Amino acid sequence: MKARGKVFKYQDNVDTDVIIPARYLNTSSAAELAAHCMEDIDKDFVSNVKKGDIIVAGANFGCGSSREHAPLAIKESGIGCVIATTFARIFYRNAINIGLPILECPAASEAVRAGDEVEVDFDTGTVTDITTGQVFQGEPFPPFMQEIIRDGGLINHLSKTMKEA
């Protein structure tokens, strides 16, 4: 499985309150959440993001409250992958649970620039900056976690597994 797209670059400690501001948490609509994704940190994100684009950030991405709305807003906005130096543990788990591909890769987080085109190979953990030709090695998920993400999240994966049993 791969993702390829334009990079939106953010700093360390991007918290869930700027990923999806609390004032929009009164909706259960994923599309409505996506319409406000990142607006407090990047007002142009929603109008510029295209399906498959990639967020690259520093350390502790997704810190703050444990709301599942944050990775859901990112996924629904069309982002194909989030690459960061590190992720807040609750965000990390929520991302897997809803099927948002993420990858920890400190070298890529440092070197990749906003606007670069990047390709991520989830099987190998390789991040290729198509713009510069640089290649970085992240830590890929084990196969069972890749399957959960491929299935669109934990609930979809469990439903699929139960039907196959």
KOLDODO-160176 format. One record per residue (C-alpha): residue in three letters; x, y, z. Coordinates in steps of 0.25 Angstrom, whole numbers, padded with zeros to 4 digits, always signed. Layout:
! residues N
alaXYZ ...
! end
This chain:
! residues 165
met+0000+0000+0000 lys+0005+0014-0004 ala+0001+0028-0002 arg+0006+0040-0011 gly+0003+0054-0010 lys+0007+0069-0007 val+0013+0072+0007 phe+0006+0081+0017 lys+0017+0083+0027 tyr+0015+0087+0042 gln+0023+0088+0054 asp+0025+0081+0067 asn+0013+0079+0077 val+0001+0081+0068 asp-0010+0078+0077 thr-0024+0072+0075 asp-0030+0086+0078 val-0024+0092+0065 ile-0026+0079+0057 ile-0041+0081+0059 pro-0045+0092+0068 ala-0054+0089+0080 arg-0065+0098+0075 tyr-0068+0088+0063 leu-0069+0076+0072 asn-0084+0077+0073 thr-0085+0069+0060 ser-0084+0054+0057 ser-0082+0057+0042 ala-0068+0053+0037 ala-0070+0063+0025 glu-0074+0074+0034 leu-0061+0072+0043 ala-0053+0071+0030 ala-0058+0085+0026 his-0051+0091+0038 cys-0039+0082+0039 met-0026+0090+0042 glu-0033+0103+0041 asp-0027+0109+0054 ile-0013+0106+0049 asp-0015+0107+0034 lys-0027+0114+0029 asp-0024+0110+0015 phe-0022+0095+0018 val-0037+0091+0014 ser-0037+0099+0001 asn-0023+0094-0003 val-0023+0079+0001 lys-0025+0069-0009 lys-0028+0054-0008 gly-0015+0047-0005 asp-0007+0059+0000 ile+0002+0057+0012 ile+0004+0064+0026 val+0018+0064+0031 ala+0020+0069+0045 gly+0030+0070+0056 ala+0029+0063+0070 asn+0017+0060+0078 phe+0007+0061+0067 gly-0007+0060+0072 cys-0004+0063+0086 gly-0015+0069+0095 ser-0029+0063+0097 ser-0032+0049+0093 arg-0043+0052+0083 glu-0044+0043+0072 his-0050+0054+0064 ala-0036+0059+0061 pro-0031+0047+0052 leu-0045+0046+0046 ala-0045+0060+0041 ile-0031+0058+0035 lys-0035+0045+0028 glu-0048+0051+0023 ser-0041+0063+0018 gly-0034+0054+0008 ile-0020+0053+0015 gly-0013+0040+0010 cys-0003+0039+0022 val+0002+0047+0033 ile+0018+0046+0035 ala+0023+0051+0048 thr+0035+0050+0057 thr+0026+0045+0068 phe+0011+0044+0071 ala+0004+0046+0084 arg+0000+0032+0088 ile-0015+0034+0088 phe-0015+0040+0075 tyr-0006+0029+0070 arg-0016+0018+0075 asn-0028+0026+0070 ala-0022+0028+0056 ile-0020+0013+0055 asn-0035+0010+0060 ile-0041+0019+0049 gly-0031+0015+0038 leu-0023+0027+0036 pro-0009+0023+0031 ile+0002+0029+0040 leu+0017+0027+0040 glu+0028+0032+0050 cys+0040+0036+0042 pro+0049+0047+0049 ala+0058+0049+0037 ala+0047+0051+0027 ser+0040+0060+0037 glu+0053+0069+0038 ala+0056+0069+0023 val+0043+0069+0015 arg+0038+0083+0012 ala+0024+0089+0010 gly+0019+0087-0005 asp+0029+0075-0007 glu+0023+0063-0014 val+0025+0051-0005 glu+0022+0036-0007 val+0021+0026+0005 asp+0022+0011+0004 phe+0014+0006+0016 asp+0020-0008+0014 thr+0034-0004+0015 gly+0033+0009+0023 thr+0041+0016+0012 val+0038+0031+0010 thr+0043+0037-0004 asp+0043+0052-0006 ile+0040+0052-0021 thr+0043+0067-0022 thr+0058+0065-0016 gly+0060+0050-0019 gln+0064+0048-0004 val+0059+0035+0002 phe+0056+0032+0017 gln+0054+0020+0025 gly+0042+0020+0035 glu+0038+0009+0044 pro+0026+0001+0036 phe+0015-0004+0044 pro+0014-0019+0046 pro+0006-0027+0036 phe-0006-0028+0045 met-0007-0013+0047 gln-0005-0010+0033 glu-0017-0019+0030 ile-0026-0011+0040 ile-0022+0002+0033 arg-0025-0005+0019 asp-0038-0009+0024 gly-0042+0005+0028 gly-0040+0004+0043 leu-0042-0006+0055 ile-0057-0007+0054 asn-0057-0010+0039 his-0046-0020+0041 leu-0053-0027+0052 ser-0066-0028+0044 lys-0058-0034+0032 thr-0051-0044+0041 met-0064-0048+0047 lys-0070-0050+0033 glu-0059-0059+0029 ala-0059-0067+0041 
! end
